[in-house]
Amino acid sequence: MIEAVDEKGEKREVIRTLYKKVDKLGRVSLGMDLAGNEVLIIVARPKMPQDKLDYLKA
């Protein structure tokens, strides 16, 4: 299990690490299991193609 720590020091479970492509309308599919839930999404562009492989291994 991967955990993230917020600014108050509280641990939060990371549900999954994803590498996704944004479609032409600016949408990203996360899966039906998250439908209706609130989630925190952090968006970052990979610095190099190797970044994609690192995320997919996580």
RONUTOR-306052 format. One record per residue (C-alpha): residue in one letter; x, y negated, z. Coordinates in Angstrom, 2 decimals. Each point is the difference from the previous one (the first is absolute). Example, Ala and Ser with C-alpha at 12.3 -4.5 7.8 and 13.67 -1.06 7.14 Angstrom:
% residues 2
atom rest=a, c1=12.30, c2=4.50, c3=7.80;
atom rest=s, c1=1.37, c2=-3.44, c3=-0.66;
END
This chain:
% residues 58
atom rest=m, c1=0.00, c2=0.00, c3=0.00;
atom rest=i, c1=1.26, c2=-3.45, c3=-0.89;
atom rest=e, c1=-0.72, c2=-2.83, c3=2.42;
atom rest=a, c1=0.17, c2=-3.75, c3=-0.41;
atom rest=v, c1=0.41, c2=-2.42, c3=2.89;
atom rest=d, c1=-1.96, c2=-3.26, c3=-0.03;
atom rest=e, c1=1.18, c2=-3.34, c3=1.41;
atom rest=k, c1=-1.45, c2=0.87, c3=3.42;
atom rest=g, c1=2.01, c2=3.22, c3=0.14;
atom rest=e, c1=-3.04, c2=2.24, c3=-0.52;
atom rest=k, c1=0.50, c2=3.05, c3=-2.17;
atom rest=r, c1=-2.23, c2=0.57, c3=-3.03;
atom rest=e, c1=-0.20, c2=3.23, c3=-1.95;
atom rest=v, c1=0.92, c2=-0.30, c3=-3.68;
atom rest=i, c1=-2.60, c2=2.08, c3=-1.85;
atom rest=r, c1=2.06, c2=0.34, c3=-3.16;
atom rest=t, c1=2.69, c2=-1.71, c3=-2.02;
atom rest=l, c1=-1.04, c2=-0.50, c3=-3.61;
atom rest=y, c1=1.59, c2=-1.20, c3=-3.19;
atom rest=k, c1=-2.87, c2=-1.08, c3=-2.25;
atom rest=k, c1=-0.39, c2=-1.92, c3=-3.23;
atom rest=v, c1=-2.42, c2=-2.93, c3=-0.03;
atom rest=d, c1=-2.52, c2=0.29, c3=-2.86;
atom rest=k, c1=-0.82, c2=-2.73, c3=-2.53;
atom rest=l, c1=-2.72, c2=-1.39, c3=2.28;
atom rest=g, c1=2.30, c2=-0.20, c3=3.04;
atom rest=r, c1=-1.41, c2=3.08, c3=1.74;
atom rest=v, c1=1.82, c2=2.80, c3=1.81;
atom rest=s, c1=-1.70, c2=3.31, c3=0.80;
atom rest=l, c1=0.74, c2=1.30, c3=3.50;
atom rest=g, c1=-2.28, c2=3.03, c3=0.11;
atom rest=m, c1=-3.54, c2=0.85, c3=1.05;
atom rest=d, c1=1.12, c2=1.02, c3=3.51;
atom rest=l, c1=0.67, c2=-3.68, c3=0.77;
atom rest=a, c1=-3.27, c2=-1.29, c3=-1.50;
atom rest=g, c1=-1.85, c2=-2.20, c3=2.48;
atom rest=n, c1=3.01, c2=-0.31, c3=2.34;
atom rest=e, c1=2.07, c2=-3.08, c3=0.68;
atom rest=v, c1=3.70, c2=0.42, c3=-0.78;
atom rest=l, c1=3.04, c2=-2.24, c3=0.03;
atom rest=i, c1=1.73, c2=-0.13, c3=-3.38;
atom rest=i, c1=3.52, c2=-1.32, c3=-0.46;
atom rest=v, c1=0.99, c2=-0.60, c3=-3.61;
atom rest=a, c1=3.62, c2=-0.06, c3=-1.13;
atom rest=r, c1=1.59, c2=0.26, c3=-3.43;
atom rest=p, c1=2.73, c2=2.63, c3=-0.25;
atom rest=k, c1=3.50, c2=-1.42, c3=-0.42;
atom rest=m, c1=1.11, c2=2.81, c3=-2.29;
atom rest=p, c1=-1.50, c2=3.18, c3=-1.51;
atom rest=q, c1=1.59, c2=2.11, c3=2.77;
atom rest=d, c1=-2.36, c2=-1.68, c3=2.52;
atom rest=k, c1=-2.93, c2=1.89, c3=-1.52;
atom rest=l, c1=1.66, c2=3.35, c3=0.71;
atom rest=d, c1=0.79, c2=-1.05, c3=3.58;
atom rest=y, c1=-3.66, c2=-0.85, c3=0.67;
atom rest=l, c1=-1.31, c2=3.19, c3=-1.56;
atom rest=k, c1=2.26, c2=2.08, c3=2.29;
atom rest=a, c1=-1.40, c2=-1.71, c3=3.15;
END
